[in-house]
Amino acid sequence: MLKTQIIAGLEVFSCTPDRKTGKPPLLFVHGAFAGGWMWTETFMPFLAQAGYPCHALSLRGHGGSEGRDHINWHSVADYVDDLKSVVDWLGEEPVLIGHSMGGFIVQKYLEHRPARAAALICSVPPQGLIASQFHLLFSKPHLFLELNRILSGEYTDTATLREALFAGDADEAMLAAWMTRMQNESQRAILDMTMFNLPNLFSMHRPPMLILGAEDDVLVPAFLVQSTANTYGQRAHIFRRMGHAVTHEKEWPLVAACLRDWLEELTP
């Protein structure tokens, strides 16, 4: 059963097992233009069924959290503070799971605090956004321009959304639902991820890590996911014929099952 509450001004979704299992809590961090809602229909119920208490926050200015009216001024440091607030509310170290921008926020969080483990899914690499931005500019210039329109507060259509996020056939009803939830992102946070506040690799805690990516991701290409894995001395798991939104590709259970199996290896 999904529960929503406000913690320190932040929207937090929770989906917990029917009984106590002793397994660690999972805390999901969403990507740009999205909110905690992106985890609630797929990964959270799947992993709660496996016995894991699941929680997802909407960063300030996103979803039902406070700060929507001045979202362009929110920094990556602000988002890290949001993550700290929800971890404090949980009262124990969770496994952190971040998608895209959320993966970058998880990396920045690890500069300040340890975590039980961390999974980076199609994550912005520690080297920042410049490589992915140039890759998109030269491979799909029309999509690069459209995403910049979204960043400035304009809205797009389902065709652009499908091209940016999905590789396979995307359900039209799901795309329409995403359109009603997508929003503009903080321009300050985008600049932070581009060059102004990159992870300090020398000060980061290094918990067990899982690095996942998608073969047909046009926003964070597979070669950049591999770069992230190399940086942290990990092996990258790249899912074939999937796009950036692996949480909602039709084969999303394959990704969730990979995450579950990794979690099972972490916890006796």
C-alpha positions in Angstrom: 0.0 0.0 0.0 1.4 3.4 -1.0 1.5 6.2 1.6 2.3 9.8 1.0 3.4 12.3 3.7 5.2 15.6 4.1 8.5 15.5 5.9 10.3 18.8 6.5 8.4 20.3 3.6 9.2 17.4 1.3 6.8 14.9 -0.3 7.8 11.4 0.7 6.1 8.3 -0.8 6.4 5.0 1.2 5.6 1.4 0.2 6.4 -1.1 2.8 6.1 -4.9 3.1 3.1 -6.4 4.9 5.4 -7.6 7.7 8.7 -6.7 9.2 11.5 -8.5 7.3 14.7 -7.0 8.9 15.8 -5.9 5.4 17.2 -2.3 5.1 15.1 0.6 3.9 15.6 1.8 0.3 15.5 5.5 -0.5 14.9 6.5 -4.1 16.0 9.8 -5.6 14.4 11.0 -8.8 15.9 12.6 -11.9 15.5 16.1 -13.4 12.0 17.2 -14.5 10.4 14.5 -12.4 9.5 13.7 -8.8 9.2 10.9 -6.3 6.2 9.7 -8.3 8.4 8.1 -10.9 9.2 5.2 -8.6 5.8 4.5 -7.1 4.2 2.3 -9.9 7.1 0.0 -10.7 10.3 -0.3 -8.6 8.7 0.5 -5.2 6.0 -2.2 -5.1 8.3 -4.7 -6.8 11.0 -4.3 -4.1 8.5 -4.0 -1.3 7.1 -7.4 -2.4 10.7 -8.6 -2.0 10.7 -7.5 1.6 12.3 -4.0 1.4 10.7 -0.9 3.0 10.7 1.6 0.1 10.7 5.4 0.3 11.0 8.0 -2.4 11.3 11.8 -1.9 10.4 14.6 -4.2 13.3 17.1 -4.0 12.3 20.7 -3.1 10.5 22.4 -6.0 9.3 19.0 -7.3 6.1 17.1 -7.1 4.2 18.0 -3.9 7.3 19.4 -2.1 7.7 23.1 -1.2 9.7 25.5 -3.2 8.0 25.2 -6.7 7.7 28.9 -7.2 11.5 29.6 -7.1 12.8 26.3 -8.5 15.5 27.9 -10.6 17.4 28.9 -7.5 17.7 25.5 -6.0 21.2 24.1 -6.0 22.7 20.6 -5.9 23.7 21.4 -2.3 20.0 22.1 -1.5 19.0 18.8 -3.0 21.7 17.0 -0.9 20.2 18.7 2.2 16.8 17.3 1.2 18.2 13.9 1.0 19.8 14.3 4.5 16.5 15.4 5.9 14.7 12.3 4.8 17.6 10.0 5.9 17.4 11.6 9.3 13.6 11.0 9.3 14.2 7.3 8.5 16.5 7.0 11.5 18.9 4.5 9.9 21.3 4.3 7.0 19.3 3.3 3.9 20.4 2.0 0.5 20.4 5.0 -1.8 19.0 4.5 -5.3 19.3 7.5 -7.7 18.2 7.8 -11.3 19.9 10.4 -13.6 20.2 13.6 -11.7 19.2 11.6 -8.6 22.4 9.5 -9.1 24.4 12.7 -9.1 22.7 13.8 -5.9 23.6 10.4 -4.3 27.3 10.9 -5.2 27.3 14.4 -3.7 25.6 13.0 -0.5 28.4 10.5 -0.1 30.8 13.4 0.3 29.1 14.2 3.6 27.8 10.9 4.9 28.1 7.2 4.5 25.4 5.0 3.2 24.7 1.3 3.5 25.0 1.0 -0.3 24.3 3.0 -3.4 22.8 2.2 -6.8 23.3 4.7 -9.7 20.8 4.2 -12.5 21.5 6.0 -15.8 23.3 8.5 -13.6 24.9 11.7 -14.4 28.6 10.8 -14.2 31.0 12.2 -11.6 32.6 14.2 -14.5 29.4 16.1 -15.0 27.0 16.8 -17.9 29.3 18.3 -20.5 30.0 15.1 -22.4 26.4 14.0 -22.5 25.3 17.5 -23.6 27.8 17.5 -26.5 26.8 13.9 -27.4 23.1 14.9 -27.6 23.9 18.2 -29.5 25.7 16.3 -32.3 23.6 13.2 -32.4 20.1 14.7 -31.9 20.3 18.5 -32.2 16.5 18.9 -32.4 16.1 17.0 -29.1 18.9 19.1 -27.5 17.0 22.3 -28.4 13.7 20.9 -27.2 15.1 19.9 -23.8 16.5 23.4 -23.4 13.0 24.7 -24.1 11.6 22.5 -21.3 14.4 23.7 -19.0 13.2 27.3 -19.6 9.7 26.3 -18.4 8.0 25.4 -21.7 6.2 22.1 -22.2 6.8 19.5 -24.8 4.7 16.8 -26.5 4.5 13.0 -26.1 6.6 12.4 -29.3 9.6 14.3 -27.8 9.1 12.6 -24.4 9.2 9.2 -26.1 12.3 10.0 -28.1 14.1 11.4 -25.1 13.2 8.7 -22.6 12.2 5.4 -24.3 13.8 3.0 -26.7 11.0 0.5 -27.1 7.3 0.9 -27.6 5.9 3.2 -24.9 2.4 2.9 -23.7 0.4 6.0 -24.7 -1.6 6.2 -21.5 1.7 6.1 -19.5 3.2 8.8 -21.7 0.1 11.0 -21.2 0.4 10.5 -17.4 4.0 11.5 -17.5 3.1 14.7 -19.5 0.9 15.8 -16.6 3.7 15.3 -14.1 6.8 16.5 -15.8 8.0 20.0 -14.9 10.9 22.4 -15.5 14.1 21.8 -13.6 16.4 24.2 -11.6 18.8 25.9 -14.0 21.2 26.4 -11.1 21.3 22.7 -10.4 21.9 21.9 -14.1 24.9 24.3 -14.0 26.1 22.7 -10.8 26.0 19.3 -12.6 27.7 20.7 -15.7 30.8 22.1 -14.0 30.3 24.1 -10.8 29.7 21.4 -8.1 31.1 18.1 -9.3 31.7 15.2 -6.8 34.9 15.4 -4.9 36.1 11.8 -5.4 38.7 12.1 -2.7 36.3 12.9 0.0 33.5 10.5 -0.8 32.5 7.5 1.2 32.7 4.4 -0.9 29.9 2.0 0.0 29.0 -1.1 -2.1 27.8 0.3 -5.5 25.7 -0.9 -8.4 26.0 0.9 -11.7 23.2 0.4 -14.2 22.7 1.9 -17.6 20.7 1.5 -20.9 22.0 0.7 -24.3 19.8 3.2 -26.2 19.9 6.0 -23.6 20.3 9.3 -25.5 20.6 11.5 -22.4 23.2 9.5 -20.4 24.7 7.2 -23.1 26.1 3.8 -22.1 29.7 4.9 -22.6 29.2 7.5 -19.8 27.7 4.9 -17.5 30.8 2.8 -18.2 32.9 5.8 -17.3 31.1 6.1 -14.0 31.7 2.4 -13.3 35.4 2.8 -14.1 35.7 5.8 -11.8 34.4 3.8 -8.9 36.1 0.5 -9.8 32.8 -1.3 -10.6 31.3 -3.2 -13.5 28.5 -1.5 -15.4 25.4 -3.4 -16.2 23.9 -2.2 -19.5 20.4 -3.2 -20.4 19.8 -3.8 -24.1 17.1 -2.0 -26.1 16.2 0.3 -23.3 16.2 4.1 -23.0 16.8 6.5 -20.2 13.5 5.9 -18.4 14.3 2.3 -17.4 11.7 2.6 -14.6 9.0 2.6 -17.2 10.3 0.7 -20.2 8.1 -2.4 -20.8 11.0 -4.5 -19.6 11.5 -2.6 -16.4 11.1 -5.7 -14.3 14.5 -6.9 -15.6 16.1 -3.8 -14.1 14.2 -4.1 -10.8 15.2 -7.8 -10.6 18.9 -6.9 -11.1 18.6 -4.4 -8.3 16.8 -6.9 -6.1 19.4 -9.6 -6.7 22.2 -7.2 -5.8 20.4 -6.2 -2.6 20.0 -9.9 -1.7 23.8 -10.3 -2.0 24.3 -7.3 0.3 22.0 -8.6 3.1 22.1 -12.1 4.5 
